[in-house]
Structure formats: C-alpha cells, structure tokens
C-alpha cells in the first residue's frame, strides 16, 4: 500500500497531510468539529475524511459552516394564491368564473371555479390536454380537452 504525503506551509509551521492521517474536520452527521481520518487528497490537500465518531465519510471541511441568517419572507402556496387573487379582486367579477370541466378548453390567466378546489387561476397550459391551476391549496395539474 502506497502512502501519499503532502505538505502545507503556513507562516510558522509546515503541516504534512497523509492519507490515513488524523485531521480535525466538520462532521456533517454529528454537526461538530471532530477528529477524522484523511481518506483522500487532491492537489496535496485533504478532500475526503472519515469521522472517528460516527464513521461517516464526507468531504473535508476545515471549519464549521456559518450560521444561517433569517432571510426575507418565505413564499408559500397560500401567499401566492392570496397575492394573485388580491390583484384580480379589484377588477374581476368572480361570479363570471368559468366552471371547470375536463372537456373544457382553458387559457393562461383565466379564472375558473372547480367543484372541489374552489376558485383558481390558470398559471400555465403546458400541453393541449393539461392545465396548471393555482388554487388556495396550491397549484394543481388538471386535464382539459377530453
């Protein structure tokens, strides 16, 4: 068995990496910085490591991942539906919504009324026999022209 060795020079010391050697790495399973065994080197630097605690194999990570900061508001199906309906409420009479039927032919941005799902907005017509409709419960792909 051939052992690979490499060296990394820092300002004060030289670190030698050896396949089978020990290294501290972030474990993706344990979610901690722990002792690992170097499994593979690429360009003289650790690429893969095996955790000595859980025996998990993963990419070498020299530091703990940064904490996720709360981003903007997360879009949900409900907010998409409510936003779309709010845009339409100003100038649309929902009593004129077309009743959904599998035999019907629908167009993009048309308002329909489904017996089970309620009022919906046609987002897309991906095929002549399919239509994607945004309902309060989220988007649904339904048939048309049957």
Buried (B, 14 or more C-beta within 10 A) or exposed (E): EEEEEBEEEEEEEEEEBBBEBEBEBBBBEEEEBBEBBBBBBEEEEBEBBBBEEEEBBBEBBEEEEEEEEEEEEEEEEEEBBEEBBEEBEEEEEEEEBBEBBEEBEBEEEBBBBBEEBEBBBBBBBEEEEBBBBBBEEEBBEBEBEE
